[in-house]
Amino acid sequence: MPNKPTEVLAIIPARGGSKSILRKNEQNFVGHPLLAYSIAAGLQAKSVSRVIVSTDDEGIAEIARQYGAEAPFLRPAEFAQDETLDLPVFQHALNWLAEEEGYRPDVIVQLRPTSPLRPRDLVDRAVEKLLKHADADSVRGVVPAGQNPYKMWRFSGEEAMQPLLKAKGIAEPYNAPRQKLPQTYWQTGHIDAIRARTILKKNSMSGEVIWPVLIDPRYAVDIDTMNDWRRAESLATSGELDLVWPGKPPRPMPKKVKLLVMDFDGVMSDNRVWIDEVGKESIAANRSDGLGMEMLLKTEVEAVVLSKEENPVVARRCEKIGIPYKKGVHNKGKALEELFAEYKVSPEETVFVGNDTNDLPCFPLVACAFAVADSHPEVLRQADKVLDNKGGFGAVREVCDLILANNSRGE
């Protein structure tokens, strides 16, 4: 009889509570919930049979289902505390699946949502290595250590320091050149591939025999703070890494941007409007946006506003900061294509900034599409880059700064 295929289950632990970043797993990360990147890593791996999210939160469970994972149970509160370890979470999931479905996988892959930047082949490499080594209890992702522990020390209170580690054949490793010291590695949160029996029989998430799967250190960002978040998003949108994506990978800005096209309401304004007793409308605008546009227009970049709105307030604001505009535009995709000919620029030299669904026809027509931070959810999902700032609160200035920095690099 042929051998039974190995059943590989990916489990993504994603509780609702988060102290460092509120509801972190649901927050938008380059157009998708942070959780979606780990789901995609499991679904896109050839070796994975099934992807499950273990959560205590119905909102997270619904996001999991929307992105193609299963959430067949809600994790009990006792396994969703700040200090809860991975082991009881995974034992609960495996016992539930065995009791309720009779499902017993051979290999478990842990994909933590806080490590969203994964090489496309990482999951399959980890599973392959585990199956290759019959003695292995688990495989764990590692990167070369940024600091060598042979140059680290320990002490307590008022006492002399002692070296943390000793190196065989090196009398004083803390004084030795880095090149002469043993190479050390740091475990990351990207992946663990574990035999089910290690979790259920050995009561361990690793066992005693742990093999490494080496990861390029450029991918090694574990999101715990907003600084980590910003760094991870910058790496994700840099175009330098071949990442797993929930949808299409974002496109980087062209080497030289020649045309910036923007929506008005919700981009240059905060999308609110004040109406007086005679029906006259007014909006709020951001002065830093005007300064950013002034600096941009001093270079070779052109800027144009495409607005569905007919109100004269669009014209007055654009005239004040010196931007050409087209108002009353109901087919923005067609209007954008006409701009290419009018300004004699190619789509590959153009970027677009929008915030609502009527802007979406413009996104595939340009080299790179931006969404302001408070855009419609579908716009956030389809944008190549989500800005840090909301419309009317510095989003235009942010885009201007990004283009100026980008074009200076391309010179």
HUWOSUL-V379403 format. One record per pair of residues at least 24 apart in sequence whose C-alpha atoms are under 7 Angstrom apart, sorted by sequence separation. I is the first residue (numbers start at 0). J is the second residue. D is the distance in Angstrom with one decimal. If there is no record, write none. Layout:
# HUWOSUL-V379403
i=<I,I>
j=<J,J>
d=<D,D>
This chain:
# HUWOSUL-V379403
i=<55,149,354,305,335,293,331,332,331,332,38,331,35,281,289,9,187,188,25,147,9,7,8,13,144,7,8,9,10,11,12,13,14,15,143,144,7,8,9,10,11,12,13,14,15,143,144,263,6,7,8,9,10,11,12,14,142,143,257,258,259,260,261,262,263,10,141,142,257,258,259,260,261,262,263,15,141,142,256,257,258,259,260,261,262,141,140,141,140,140,140,139,140,139,138,139,137,138,137,138,137,136,137,136,136,129,14,126,125,137,136,137,136,139,141,136,137,138,139,140,141,142,117,136,137,138,139,140,141,142,37,135,136,137,138,139,140,141,142,143,37,114,134,135,138,140,142,37,114,135,46,111,34,37,44,45,111,33,36,44,110,110,109,33,108,109,108,109,108,107,108,106,107,106,107,125,266,24,106,107,266,105,106,265,105,258,259,260,261,262,104,257,258,259,260,261,262,256,257,258,259,260,261,255,256,253,253,8,7,10,6,7,8,9,10,11,6,7,8,9,10,11,12,13,5,6,7,8,9,10,11,9,117,116,292,295,266,288,291,114,285,287,114,284,285,288,292,90,113,114,285,288,291,295,90,113,287,291,253,252,252,251,86,250,86,269,119,268,269,118,119,267,268,269,118,119,266,267,117,118,265,266,116,117,265,266,267,266,250,249,249,256,236,256,254,255,254,255,254,29,40,19,20,28,39,19,39,39,36,36,36,35,30,31,30,30,30,29,30,29>
j=<79,173,378,331,361,320,358,360,360,361,68,361,66,312,320,41,219,221,59,183,47,46,47,52,183,47,48,49,50,51,52,53,54,55,183,184,48,49,50,51,52,53,54,55,56,184,185,304,48,49,50,51,52,53,54,56,184,185,299,300,301,302,303,304,305,53,184,185,300,301,302,303,304,305,306,59,185,186,300,301,302,303,304,305,306,186,186,187,187,189,190,190,191,191,191,192,191,192,192,193,193,193,194,194,197,192,79,192,192,205,205,206,206,209,211,207,208,209,210,211,212,213,189,208,209,210,211,212,213,214,110,208,209,210,211,212,213,214,215,216,111,188,208,209,212,214,216,112,189,210,123,188,112,115,122,123,189,112,115,123,189,190,190,115,190,191,191,192,192,192,193,192,193,193,194,212,353,112,194,195,354,194,195,354,195,348,349,350,351,352,195,348,349,350,351,352,353,348,349,350,351,352,353,348,349,347,348,104,104,107,104,105,106,107,108,109,105,106,107,108,109,110,111,112,105,106,107,108,109,110,111,110,218,218,396,399,371,393,396,220,391,393,221,391,392,395,399,198,221,222,393,396,399,403,199,222,396,400,366,366,367,367,203,367,204,390,241,390,391,241,242,390,391,392,242,243,390,391,242,243,390,391,242,243,391,394,395,395,383,383,384,402,384,406,405,406,406,409,409,232,243,223,224,232,243,224,244,245,243,244,245,245,379,380,380,381,382,384,385,385>
d=<6.6,5.9,6.4,6.9,6.9,6.9,6.8,5.1,6.9,4.9,6.3,6.5,6.4,6.7,5.7,6.0,6.8,6.8,6.7,6.6,6.6,6.8,6.1,6.8,5.6,4.9,5.9,6.2,6.1,6.3,6.0,6.1,4.8,6.3,6.1,4.5,5.2,5.0,4.7,5.0,4.7,4.9,5.1,5.5,5.2,4.4,4.9,6.4,6.0,6.8,6.0,6.2,5.7,6.0,6.3,6.4,5.5,6.1,6.7,5.6,6.2,5.7,6.4,5.7,6.8,6.8,6.0,5.4,4.6,4.8,4.6,4.9,4.8,5.2,5.5,7.0,5.4,6.5,6.7,6.1,5.7,6.4,5.7,6.1,5.5,4.3,5.9,5.5,5.8,6.2,5.5,6.2,6.4,4.6,5.7,6.6,7.0,5.0,5.5,6.4,4.2,6.2,6.2,5.8,6.1,6.9,6.1,6.0,6.1,5.4,6.3,6.7,5.2,6.8,6.4,6.6,6.7,5.4,6.4,6.0,6.2,5.9,6.8,5.2,5.0,4.6,5.2,4.9,5.2,5.4,5.8,5.1,6.0,6.4,5.5,6.0,6.0,5.9,6.5,7.0,6.7,5.8,6.8,6.0,6.5,6.5,5.4,5.5,5.3,6.5,5.8,6.1,5.2,6.1,6.1,6.6,6.4,6.4,5.4,5.9,6.2,5.3,5.6,7.0,6.9,5.1,5.6,6.5,4.4,5.7,6.3,6.8,5.1,5.6,6.1,5.9,6.5,6.7,4.5,6.0,6.5,6.1,5.3,6.1,5.4,6.5,5.9,6.3,5.6,6.3,6.7,5.4,4.7,5.2,4.8,4.7,5.3,4.9,6.1,6.5,5.9,6.4,6.2,6.4,5.8,6.6,6.2,6.1,5.9,7.0,4.9,6.0,6.2,5.7,6.1,6.0,5.2,4.7,5.0,4.4,5.3,5.1,6.3,7.0,6.2,6.4,5.9,6.1,5.9,6.4,5.9,7.0,6.5,5.6,6.8,6.0,6.7,5.7,4.7,6.2,5.6,6.3,5.0,5.6,6.0,5.1,6.3,6.7,5.5,6.5,6.4,4.3,5.6,6.7,6.5,5.0,6.0,6.9,6.4,6.5,5.5,6.3,6.5,5.8,5.9,4.9,6.7,5.7,4.2,5.9,5.6,6.0,3.9,6.9,4.9,5.1,4.1,5.0,5.5,6.2,4.8,5.9,6.2,5.8,6.6,6.8,6.5,7.0,5.6,4.2,7.0,6.8,6.9,6.6,6.9,5.2,6.5,6.1,5.2,6.5,5.9,6.3,6.6,6.9,6.7,6.0,6.3,5.1,6.9,6.1,5.7,6.0,4.5,5.6,4.0,6.6,6.4,6.1,6.5,5.8>
